[in-house]
Amino acid sequence: MATTKARTSTGAKVRKRDTGEAGNRGEFGTDTRTDADVTVPQSEPGSGPRAGKEVEIDLSARIDESAVVGDGTVVGADVTIGPGVILGEGVVVGDGSTVSAGTMVDDGARLVEAVEVGQGATIGQDSAVQARAVIGDGATLREEVSVGTESRIGRDAQVETDTRIGEQVTIDEGATVGESSELDDRSVIRHSARLGDQVTLGKSSEIQAETVIGDGSSIGSRSRLEGRFGDELEVGRRARLLGGATWGEGVGVGDGVKVQLDHRSHFADDTNLGEKATITGAIVTGELSMGESAAIKGGKLPVTLDGDVVIGADAELGGAIRVRHGVEIGESAQVDGPSGYPEDVVTELDDGCEVLDRARIHSGARLGRQTCIGSSADVGAQVVTGVATDIGDHAAVGDFSRINGSAISDHARIGHGVETGHAADVGEWAVIEDNAVIETYARVEDDGYVRRGQIVGDTVS
């Protein structure tokens, strides 16, 4: 016969018992219940649960006779242990807890108080589940997992070794959390999401369904993520990365960033988005660097960024725009694309273009490879530039002009419909009126003037 000790509260409890042989006639005796040795039969058919040595089982506990209770285990008051449950050695099942059928609670695990464990779950060695937490059917907690108060682990979820889960955390059905991760209070992991090893989630952050977060990632408080994210992701507070895009390794995202992109977008390794950057209505394929408060907002047709692109702080890209590999857009620059126009008039920046700080590119402009637009320059609607065109600081080019690999110096003014040939040179403060033509290799001197419709084939002063 095995001997167990019934726990009692600090106050003495009174248990009534029948004192008569053939009925008590309404008369009862009383016994004061303190620590008392209770005889529990060893595993004999129909004799109750199989209990090890030096166990403590409160008399109010309900334990199915097919359950196994290991050496040194403590079962508190009003506990329910279902059929086929195995409690390992040194387990503590706190008052009011329920462990459903077929569950395994490994050695040294602790269910603190009013914990609910579903059917077929596994609680790993030395794990701790705090008060009023819920562990769903088939869920698995590996060794040394800590689950905070009122947290909920869903059906078939899996939490790997040495992970710390805060209070009121929700891990939905089929989600996986890698080893040595930390989930702060009120964070949420939706169904079938997968977090790698050593991931940190800030308070009240949320990982959307089927999202993948790579190893070593850190997500700031109140951020929401959706998509596939590589290793070493760093996301600040209150960020929104939604829509299902794919992100490479080593991505950095500042506080307050908002991204809403679908599965067509693939951010390359080392992408960096500054604080309060915004991307919507776009397709990104490559490494993107955006400064603080920069914004990309597509229209009926998206902004397309194809390759490595750098966008400075407070810059804005809006409408249908194509940006090719190696483009750099400076701080507070503005690039406009048409909204709802036919696709053949989208604004386009070809490989290696550079748009400096505070420059403005109007709708439908097409900048050829390695075009440089100077600081505070203004390029009109549907302007076309050839390869290696250079437009200087504060220069202005009117609508529908064609600048074919020419040099437009600082403060020059180019009218509407002007055409300049290859290697033409327009000096500083020069003025070219509408529909003029500056032929190949021709030059307009500093402060020069070309009248409306004039054709220049040599040099004009």
RODO-2510 file (C-alpha; in nm, 4 decimals, decimal comma):
residues 461
     n   res          X          Y          Z
     1     m     0,0000     0,0000     0,0000
     2     a     0,1263     0,3488    -0,0859
     3     t     0,0926     0,6319     0,1590
     4     t    -0,0023     0,9861     0,0478
     5     k    -0,0472     1,2992     0,2493
     6     a    -0,3596     1,5104     0,2116
     7     r    -0,2932     1,8856     0,2081
     8     t    -0,5020     2,1180     0,4189
     9     s    -0,5522     2,4917     0,4380
    10     t    -0,4195     2,6989     0,7287
    11     g    -0,7567     2,6788     0,9004
    12     a    -0,8780     2,3435     1,0374
    13     k    -1,1434     2,1784     0,8260
    14     v    -1,4195     1,9585     0,9720
    15     r    -1,5274     1,6397     0,8009
    16     k    -1,8532     1,4766     0,9158
    17     r    -1,8774     1,0987     0,9380
    18     d    -2,1526     0,8452     1,0254
    19     t    -2,1193     0,7170     1,3856
    20     g    -2,3993     0,4603     1,3839
    21     e    -2,3933     0,0938     1,2812
    22     a    -2,7413     0,0888     1,1270
    23     g    -2,8079     0,4582     1,0739
    24     n    -2,7133     0,7624     1,2682
    25     r    -3,0608     0,8874     1,3533
    26     g    -2,9498     1,2367     1,2676
    27     e    -2,6472     1,2198     1,4973
    28     f    -2,3010     1,2850     1,3550
    29     g    -1,9601     1,2898     1,5029
    30     t    -1,6837     1,5250     1,3846
    31     d    -1,3162     1,4898     1,3067
    32     t    -1,0830     1,7870     1,2607
    33     r    -0,8840     1,7401     0,9352
    34     t    -0,5211     1,8387     0,9520
    35     d    -0,2278     1,6695     0,7755
    36     a    -0,3250     1,3070     0,7678
    37     d    -0,1815     0,9956     0,6115
    38     v    -0,4201     0,8520     0,3547
    39     t    -0,3799     0,4994     0,2326
    40     v    -0,3782     0,4662    -0,1489
    41     p    -0,3686     0,1191    -0,2973
    42     q    -0,0910     0,0241    -0,5386
    43     s    -0,1879    -0,0458    -0,8978
    44     e    -0,4449    -0,3161    -0,8550
    45     p    -0,7323    -0,3538    -1,1027
    46     g    -1,0118    -0,1094    -1,0198
    47     s    -0,8222     0,0263    -0,7168
    48     g    -0,7707     0,3871    -0,8405
    49     p    -0,4797     0,5794    -0,9971
    50     r    -0,1281     0,4411    -0,9850
    51     a     0,0632     0,6655    -0,7440
    52     g     0,4354     0,6794    -0,6670
    53     k     0,6105     0,7470    -0,3416
    54     e     0,5654     1,0537    -0,1237
    55     v     0,2887     1,2061    -0,3276
    56     e     0,0460     1,4635    -0,1876
    57     i    -0,3094     1,4465    -0,3169
    58     d    -0,5831     1,6672    -0,1775
    59     l    -0,8901     1,4673    -0,0773
    60     s    -1,1096     1,6811    -0,3080
    61     a    -0,9045     1,5957    -0,6161
    62     r    -1,0719     1,3777    -0,8792
    63     i    -0,8213     1,1479    -1,0450
    64     d    -0,9198     0,8875    -1,3008
    65     e    -0,8147     0,5377    -1,2040
    66     s    -0,6129     0,5006    -1,5269
    67     a    -0,3943     0,8039    -1,4476
    68     v    -0,0342     0,7712    -1,3285
    69     v     0,1029     0,9985    -1,0551
    70     g     0,4831     1,0043    -1,0196
    71     d     0,6981     1,0180    -0,7082
    72     g     0,6880     1,3419    -0,5121
    73     t     0,4001     1,4891    -0,7101
    74     v     0,1546     1,7317    -0,5487
    75     v    -0,2105     1,7497    -0,6589
    76     g    -0,4103     2,0374    -0,5111
    77     a    -0,7708     2,0906    -0,4132
    78     d    -1,0518     2,0541    -0,6691
    79     v    -0,8145     1,9242    -0,9340
    80     t    -0,9467     1,6990    -1,2102
    81     i    -0,7110     1,4468    -1,3727
    82     g    -0,8577     1,2683    -1,6748
    83     p    -0,8084     0,9159    -1,8122
    84     g    -0,4634     0,8131    -1,9230
    85     v    -0,2919     1,1217    -1,7833
    86     i     0,0703     1,0770    -1,6783
    87     l     0,2118     1,3102    -1,4145
    88     g     0,5884     1,2722    -1,3867
    89     e     0,8040     1,2977    -1,0771
    90     g     0,7912     1,6163    -0,8745
    91     v     0,4983     1,7634    -1,0690
    92     v     0,2748     2,0241    -0,9055
    93     v    -0,0867     2,0554    -1,0153
    94     g    -0,2337     2,3611    -0,8432
    95     d    -0,5788     2,4066    -0,6973
    96     g    -0,8688     2,4078    -0,9413
    97     s    -0,6661     2,2841    -1,2378
    98     t    -0,7908     2,0383    -1,5001
    99     v    -0,5680     1,7983    -1,6915
   100     s    -0,7640     1,6246    -1,9657
   101     a    -0,7330     1,2739    -2,1024
   102     g    -0,4097     1,1481    -2,2497
   103     t    -0,1948     1,4423    -2,1428
   104     m     0,1677     1,4023    -2,0352
   105     v     0,3068     1,6365    -1,7693
   106     d     0,6793     1,5712    -1,7436
   107     d     0,9059     1,5731    -1,4375
   108     g     0,9249     1,8949    -1,2401
   109     a     0,6532     2,0761    -1,4340
   110     r     0,4211     2,3102    -1,2443
   111     l     0,0609     2,4042    -1,3157
   112     v     0,0121     2,6849    -1,0683
   113     e    -0,3616     2,7384    -1,0201
   114     a    -0,6840     2,6915    -1,2193
   115     v    -0,4860     2,5853    -1,5251
   116     e    -0,6765     2,4057    -1,8025
   117     v    -0,4894     2,1490    -2,0102
   118     g    -0,6675     1,9907    -2,3058
   119     q    -0,6575     1,6334    -2,4282
   120     g    -0,3343     1,4817    -2,5530
   121     a    -0,1209     1,7813    -2,4622
   122     t     0,2427     1,7618    -2,3495
   123     i     0,3935     1,9782    -2,0759
   124     g     0,7715     1,9449    -2,0844
   125     q     1,0158     1,8911    -1,8020
   126     d     1,0505     2,1819    -1,5569
   127     s     0,7980     2,3938    -1,7455
   128     a     0,5748     2,6328    -1,5524
   129     v     0,2181     2,7306    -1,6424
   130     q     0,0832     3,0195    -1,4401
   131     a    -0,2662     3,0758    -1,3038
   132     r    -0,5703     3,0514    -1,5301
   133     a    -0,3680     2,9732    -1,8406
   134     v    -0,5189     2,7388    -2,1002
   135     i    -0,3252     2,4765    -2,2943
   136     g    -0,5247     2,3428    -2,5909
   137     d    -0,5742     1,9871    -2,7124
   138     g    -0,2588     1,8365    -2,8590
   139     a    -0,0429     2,1380    -2,7731
   140     t     0,3222     2,0765    -2,6877
   141     l     0,5385     2,2726    -2,4471
   142     r     0,8982     2,1538    -2,4546
   143     e     1,1395     2,1614    -2,1598
   144     e     1,1632     2,4703    -1,9385
   145     v     0,8853     2,6673    -2,1053
   146     s     0,7178     2,9384    -1,8976
   147     v     0,3572     3,0382    -1,9691
   148     g     0,2211     3,3519    -1,8033
   149     t    -0,1050     3,4152    -1,6257
   150     e    -0,4208     3,3853    -1,8402
   151     s    -0,2281     3,3039    -2,1550
   152     r    -0,3865     3,0700    -2,4095
   153     i    -0,1995     2,8116    -2,6151
   154     g    -0,4167     2,6772    -2,8982
   155     r    -0,4809     2,3294    -3,0300
   156     d    -0,1708     2,1575    -3,1693
   157     a     0,0474     2,4625    -3,1081
   158     q     0,4128     2,3923    -3,0325
   159     v     0,6438     2,5917    -2,8069
   160     e     1,0087     2,4942    -2,8057
   161     t     1,2581     2,4678    -2,5196
   162     d     1,3398     2,7568    -2,2859
   163     t     1,0784     2,9955    -2,4247
   164     r     0,9203     3,2601    -2,2036
   165     i     0,5562     3,3562    -2,2635
   166     g     0,4167     3,6581    -2,0803
   167     e     0,0727     3,7253    -1,9373
   168     q    -0,2439     3,7139    -2,1511
   169     v    -0,0528     3,5972    -2,4567
   170     t    -0,2484     3,4159    -2,7293
   171     i    -0,0930     3,1476    -2,9483
   172     d    -0,3512     3,0168    -3,1902
   173     e    -0,4046     2,6731    -3,3360
   174     g    -0,1081     2,5121    -3,5109
   175     a     0,1344     2,7969    -3,4436
   176     t     0,5002     2,7250    -3,3631
   177     v     0,7383     2,9224    -3,1422
   178     g     1,1097     2,8415    -3,1592
   179     e     1,3402     2,7803    -2,8676
   180     s     1,4729     3,0518    -2,6367
   181     s     1,2121     3,3008    -2,7610
   182     e     1,0377     3,5664    -2,5524
   183     l     0,6780     3,6773    -2,6005
   184     d     0,5832     3,9830    -2,3989
   185     d     0,2448     4,0396    -2,2343
   186     r    -0,0652     4,0419    -2,4569
   187     s     0,1228     3,9497    -2,7723
   188     v    -0,0712     3,7412    -3,0264
   189     i     0,0386     3,4709    -3,2701
   190     r    -0,2344     3,3741    -3,5133
   191     h    -0,2986     3,0261    -3,6467
   192     s    -0,0225     2,8367    -3,8279
   193     a     0,2322     3,1179    -3,7854
   194     r     0,5923     3,0096    -3,7289
   195     l     0,8480     3,1923    -3,5172
   196     g     1,2115     3,0884    -3,5311
   197     d     1,4588     3,0493    -3,2463
   198     q     1,5464     3,3430    -3,0204
   199     v     1,2630     3,5624    -3,1438
   200     t     1,1447     3,8495    -2,9253
   201     l     0,7931     3,9902    -2,9481
   202     g     0,7121     4,3184    -2,7766
   203     k     0,4076     4,3881    -2,5692
   204     s     0,0748     4,3704    -2,7587
   205     s     0,2432     4,2822    -3,0881
   206     e     0,0598     4,0561    -3,3342
   207     i     0,1841     3,8013    -3,5869
   208     q    -0,0762     3,7286    -3,8531
   209     a    -0,1866     3,3827    -3,9664
   210     e     0,0689     3,1706    -4,1546
   211     t     0,3386     3,4354    -4,1150
   212     v     0,6990     3,3169    -4,0829
   213     i     0,9517     3,5041    -3,8657
   214     g     1,3178     3,4055    -3,8937
   215     d     1,5674     3,3261    -3,6175
   216     g     1,7012     3,6052    -3,4004
   217     s     1,4275     3,8532    -3,4922
   218     s     1,2979     4,1301    -3,2683
   219     i     0,9514     4,2843    -3,3035
   220     g     0,8647     4,6024    -3,1150
   221     s     0,5560     4,6598    -2,9056
   222     r     0,2170     4,6998    -3,0765
   223     s     0,3547     4,6056    -3,4171
   224     r     0,1673     4,3804    -3,6613
   225     l     0,3376     4,1579    -3,9170
   226     e     0,2181     3,9455    -4,2067
   227     g     0,4307     3,7656    -4,4650
   228     r     0,7610     3,5790    -4,4694
   229     f     1,0515     3,7388    -4,2862
   230     g     1,4134     3,6239    -4,2855
   231     d     1,6553     3,5919    -3,9953
   232     e     1,7686     3,8876    -3,7829
   233     l     1,4650     4,1043    -3,8556
   234     e     1,4505     4,4226    -3,6473
   235     v     1,1125     4,5977    -3,6268
   236     g     1,0403     4,9010    -3,4125
   237     r     0,7293     4,9953    -3,2190
   238     r     0,3829     5,0342    -3,3776
   239     a     0,4976     4,9159    -3,7198
   240     r     0,2564     4,7590    -3,9694
   241     l     0,4076     4,5195    -4,2219
   242     l     0,1030     4,3627    -4,3814
   243     g    -0,0179     4,2029    -4,7022
   244     g     0,2025     3,8950    -4,7318
   245     a     0,5280     4,0212    -4,8873
   246     t     0,8552     3,8271    -4,8540
   247     w     1,1404     3,9924    -4,6638
   248     g     1,5078     3,8945    -4,6659
   249     e     1,7565     3,8645    -4,3828
   250     g     1,8881     4,1524    -4,1760
   251     v     1,5919     4,3793    -4,2511
   252     g     1,5572     4,6865    -4,0297
   253     v     1,2238     4,8648    -3,9827
   254     g     1,1838     5,1756    -3,7679
   255     d     0,9048     5,2867    -3,5377
   256     g     0,5699     5,3612    -3,6949
   257     v     0,6479     5,2176    -4,0385
   258     k     0,3410     5,1173    -4,2430
   259     v     0,3686     4,8709    -4,5315
   260     q     0,0723     4,7150    -4,7108
   261     l     0,2050     4,4979    -4,9955
   262     d     0,0985     4,1630    -5,1334
   263     h     0,2917     3,8454    -5,2170
   264     r     0,4388     3,9988    -5,5356
   265     s     0,6861     4,1994    -5,3303
   266     h     1,0227     4,0520    -5,2299
   267     f     1,2435     4,2715    -5,0124
   268     a     1,6093     4,1776    -5,0407
   269     d     1,8500     4,1253    -4,7508
   270     d     1,9492     4,4354    -4,5534
   271     t     1,6449     4,6395    -4,6524
   272     n     1,6086     4,9353    -4,4181
   273     l     1,2950     5,1435    -4,3616
   274     g     1,3269     5,4528    -4,1433
   275     e     1,0787     5,5647    -3,8829
   276     k     0,7283     5,6441    -4,0092
   277     a     0,8073     5,5361    -4,3651
   278     t     0,4980     5,4314    -4,5621
   279     i     0,4580     5,1953    -4,8569
   280     t     0,1207     5,1134    -5,0109
   281     g     0,0112     5,0161    -5,3600
   282     a     0,3604     4,9107    -5,4637
   283     i     0,5613     4,6123    -5,5837
   284     v     0,9107     4,5925    -5,4382
   285     t     1,1716     4,3464    -5,5666
   286     g     1,5154     4,4228    -5,4299
   287     e     1,6926     4,5990    -5,1469
   288     l     1,5145     4,9149    -5,0387
   289     s     1,6429     5,1861    -4,8106
   290     m     1,3948     5,4532    -4,7021
   291     g     1,4569     5,7478    -4,4729
   292     e     1,2300     5,8733    -4,1998
   293     s     0,8772     5,9668    -4,3092
   294     a     0,9423     5,8794    -4,6731
   295     a     0,6281     5,7651    -4,8531
   296     i     0,5489     5,5430    -5,1515
   297     k     0,1832     5,5378    -5,2536
   298     g     0,0687     5,3776    -5,5771
   299     g    -0,2483     5,4714    -5,7633
   300     k    -0,4605     5,2540    -5,9900
   301     l    -0,1282     5,1242    -6,1177
   302     p     0,1388     5,0463    -5,8563
   303     v     0,4728     5,2010    -5,7844
   304     t     0,7267     4,9393    -5,8958
   305     l     1,0733     4,9300    -5,7413
   306     d     1,2928     4,6805    -5,9226
   307     g     1,6393     4,6366    -5,7729
   308     d     1,8365     4,8224    -5,5088
   309     v     1,6768     5,1630    -5,4438
   310     v     1,7531     5,4395    -5,1932
   311     i     1,4866     5,6933    -5,0953
   312     g     1,5717     5,9799    -4,8614
   313     a     1,3852     6,1128    -4,5624
   314     d     1,0516     6,2851    -4,6343
   315     a     1,0663     6,1936    -5,0031
   316     e     0,7367     6,1088    -5,1733
   317     l     0,6587     5,8784    -5,4631
   318     g     0,2965     5,8703    -5,5708
   319     g     0,1012     5,7183    -5,8588
   320     a     0,2199     5,4828    -6,1325
   321     i     0,6014     5,4910    -6,1181
   322     r     0,8724     5,2477    -6,2227
   323     v     1,2026     5,2722    -6,0416
   324     r     1,4903     5,0607    -6,1680
   325     h     1,8050     4,9204    -6,0075
   326     g     2,0496     5,1584    -5,8436
   327     v     1,8229     5,4636    -5,8312
   328     e     1,8768     5,7130    -5,5504
   329     i     1,6128     5,9683    -5,4527
   330     g     1,7143     6,2423    -5,2104
   331     e     1,5516     6,3902    -4,9056
   332     s     1,2201     6,5690    -4,9579
   333     a     1,2260     6,4891    -5,3286
   334     q     0,8921     6,4317    -5,4977
   335     v     0,8236     6,1929    -5,7852
   336     d     0,4722     6,1957    -5,9309
   337     g     0,3163     5,9247    -6,1436
   338     p    -0,0168     5,9289    -6,3220
   339     s    -0,3173     5,7837    -6,1466
   340     g    -0,5425     5,5870    -6,3791
   341     y    -0,3586     5,6892    -6,6967
   342     p    -0,2605     5,4329    -6,9602
   343     e     0,0450     5,2338    -6,8645
   344     d     0,2603     5,3811    -7,1433
   345     v     0,2846     5,7159    -6,9669
   346     v     0,3974     5,5970    -6,6258
   347     t     0,6807     5,7895    -6,4671
   348     e     1,0028     5,5947    -6,5097
   349     l     1,3486     5,6235    -6,3522
   350     d     1,5956     5,3971    -6,5280
   351     d     1,9060     5,2259    -6,3847
   352     g     2,1445     5,4428    -6,1896
   353     c     1,9377     5,7623    -6,1913
   354     e     1,9924     6,0116    -5,9137
   355     v     1,7314     6,2601    -5,7960
   356     l     1,8805     6,4961    -5,5406
   357     d     1,7211     6,6606    -5,2385
   358     r     1,3974     6,8550    -5,2928
   359     a     1,3853     6,7851    -5,6664
   360     r     1,0459     6,7402    -5,8310
   361     i     0,9680     6,4931    -6,1110
   362     h     0,6241     6,5384    -6,2655
   363     s     0,3849     6,2775    -6,3977
   364     g     0,4895     6,0722    -6,6975
   365     a     0,8542     6,1814    -6,7045
   366     r     1,1071     5,9234    -6,8212
   367     l     1,4619     5,9535    -6,6999
   368     g     1,7184     5,7537    -6,8960
   369     r     2,0031     5,5590    -6,7414
   370     q     2,2359     5,7527    -6,5135
   371     t     2,0367     6,0757    -6,5399
   372     c     2,1110     6,3139    -6,2547
   373     i     1,8504     6,5649    -6,1391
   374     g     1,9978     6,8365    -5,9174
   375     s     1,8814     6,9690    -5,5868
   376     s     1,5513     7,1580    -5,6077
   377     a     1,5326     7,1041    -5,9853
   378     d     1,1923     7,0692    -6,1506
   379     v     1,1290     6,8232    -6,4350
   380     g     0,7948     6,8662    -6,6118
   381     a     0,5316     6,6205    -6,7209
   382     q     0,6304     6,3624    -6,9838
   383     v     0,9845     6,4945    -7,0110
   384     v     1,2248     6,2378    -7,1596
   385     t     1,5971     6,2355    -7,0830
   386     g     1,8669     6,0349    -7,2567
   387     v     2,1526     5,8406    -7,1040
   388     a     2,3760     6,0413    -6,8662
   389     t     2,1675     6,3594    -6,8825
   390     d     2,2664     6,6103    -6,6145
   391     i     2,0130     6,8676    -6,4940
   392     g     2,1622     7,1092    -6,2411
   393     d     2,0467     7,2483    -5,9102
   394     h     1,7363     7,4690    -5,9271
   395     a     1,7064     7,4124    -6,3024
   396     a     1,3610     7,3729    -6,4586
   397     v     1,2598     7,1679    -6,7627
   398     g     0,9152     7,2279    -6,9126
   399     d     0,6569     6,9684    -7,0048
   400     f     0,7117     6,7393    -7,3055
   401     s     1,0767     6,8406    -7,3526
   402     r     1,3410     6,5916    -7,4673
   403     i     1,6853     6,6236    -7,3118
   404     n     1,9082     6,3785    -7,4977
   405     g     2,2198     6,3283    -7,2875
   406     s     2,2688     6,7025    -7,2487
   407     a     2,4010     6,9118    -6,9602
   408     i     2,1558     7,1644    -6,8187
   409     s     2,3414     7,3870    -6,5737
   410     d     2,2233     7,5306    -6,2417
   411     h     1,9257     7,7706    -6,2546
   412     a     1,8718     7,7221    -6,6295
   413     r     1,5122     7,7483    -6,7558
   414     i     1,3989     7,5141    -7,0322
   415     g     1,0530     7,5792    -7,1800
   416     h     0,7855     7,3338    -7,2926
   417     g     0,8532     7,1077    -7,5890
   418     v     1,2250     7,1934    -7,6097
   419     e     1,4662     6,9394    -7,7614
   420     t     1,8390     6,9252    -7,6876
   421     g     2,0790     6,6976    -7,8718
   422     h     2,3488     6,4649    -7,7418
   423     a     2,6218     6,6499    -7,5496
   424     a     2,4497     6,9862    -7,5886
   425     d     2,5388     7,2282    -7,3093
   426     v     2,3080     7,4873    -7,1541
   427     g     2,4844     7,7330    -6,9216
   428     e     2,3832     7,8689    -6,5837
   429     w     2,0807     8,0995    -6,5733
   430     a     2,0232     8,0449    -6,9444
   431     v     1,6654     8,0677    -7,0737
   432     i     1,5360     7,8493    -7,3567
   433     e     1,1852     7,9372    -7,4750
   434     d     0,9205     7,6843    -7,5780
   435     n     0,9764     7,4518    -7,8763
   436     a     1,3376     7,5598    -7,9309
   437     v     1,5937     7,3070    -8,0551
   438     i     1,9516     7,2886    -7,9292
   439     e     2,1376     7,0591    -8,1653
   440     t     2,4065     6,8011    -8,0849
   441     y     2,7187     6,9568    -7,9299
   442     a     2,5680     7,3069    -7,9446
   443     r     2,6158     7,5381    -7,6491
   444     v     2,4114     7,8113    -7,4863
   445     e     2,6376     8,0307    -7,2740
   446     d     2,5682     8,1325    -6,9143
   447     d     2,2777     8,3808    -6,9036
   448     g     2,2133     8,3030    -7,2710
   449     y     1,8734     8,3346    -7,4322
   450     v     1,7079     8,1244    -7,7025
   451     r     1,3785     8,2533    -7,8391
   452     r     1,0676     8,0472    -7,8954
   453     g     1,1078     7,7894    -8,1779
   454     q     1,4701     7,8909    -8,2480
   455     i     1,7167     7,6247    -8,3712
   456     v     2,0669     7,6491    -8,2257
   457     g     2,3430     7,4629    -8,4095
   458     d     2,6528     7,6225    -8,2612
   459     t     2,6949     7,8622    -7,9716
   460     v     2,4508     8,1206    -7,8387
   461     s     2,5443     8,3835    -7,5840
***
